[in-house]
Amino acid sequence: MNPVVVAVAAAMLLVGAALAVVRIERGPSMLDRTIALDVLTATLVAVIALEAAWHRRTDTLPILVVLSMVGFVGSVTIARFAAAEKDDDRRIKSREEVEAEDAQRRLVEEAEERATERVAELDAEPDDTTHRGEVR
């Protein structure tokens, strides 16, 4: 392999890794940092592949596969937890807030149950609109 090609490729990978580290540090959002971390992982895989090609080694292939899988799973995991949620859902609620929500839910369920029972009672009462022997 031509040493000039390897040097140019290594220099480009170094620049890419440096820019990814800058983006990881600066952000501004969690998704920016996630993408930069994914780029850094891909750059690391490319550096290992370049080294393997330069020295004509195949024993680093499992390292490349595992590192690629870790990068993918890490990106998917961060994306899952960074999914758009309401700010209220992200906040950890206090015990009192949870108890108040449970009490409110129980009140709603009891009201629905009473309404269902009342409808059943009304359906069971004889219909006063029918007249002696007349059927509608």
C-alpha positions, 0 to 999 in steps of 0.5 A, spaced: 500 500 500 502 506 498 504 510 504 502 517 501 495 514 501 495 511 508 498 518 510 492 522 507 487 517 509 490 518 516 490 525 516 482 526 514 480 521 519 484 525 524 481 531 522 474 528 522 475 525 529 477 532 532 471 535 529 467 530 532 470 531 539 469 538 538 461 537 537 461 532 542 463 537 547 459 543 544 453 540 543 448 544 543 443 538 544 443 531 546 442 529 539 448 533 536 452 529 541 449 523 539 450 524 532 458 526 533 459 520 538 456 515 532 461 519 527 467 518 532 465 511 533 465 510 525 472 514 525 475 509 530 472 503 526 475 506 519 482 507 523 482 500 525 481 498 518 486 502 515 491 500 520 489 492 518 490 494 511 496 497 512 499 491 515 495 486 512 492 483 518 485 480 518 485 478 526 482 485 527 476 484 523 472 481 530 474 488 533 471 492 527 464 488 527 464 488 535 465 496 535 460 497 529 455 493 533 456 497 540 456 504 536 449 502 533 446 499 539 449 506 543 446 510 538 439 507 538 439 507 545 440 514 546 435 516 540 430 511 544 431 515 551 431 522 547 425 521 543 420 527 544 416 527 550 412 532 554 417 536 559 412 533 564 413 526 563 421 527 563 420 529 570 420 525 576 414 526 580 414 526 588 410 521 592 405 526 593 404 527 586 403 520 584 398 519 590 394 525 588 394 522 580 392 515 583 386 518 587 384 522 581 384 516 577 380 512 582 375 518 583 374 517 575 373 510 575 368 510 581 364 515 577 364 511 571 362 505 575 356 509 578 354 511 571 354 504 569 350 502 574 345 507 574 344 506 566 343 499 568 338 501 573 334 505 568 334 500 563 331 495 568 325 499 570 318 498 567 317 503 561 311 508 563 310 510 556 306 504 554 299 504 555 294 498 557 296 493 552 298 497 547 305 496 544 309 501 540 
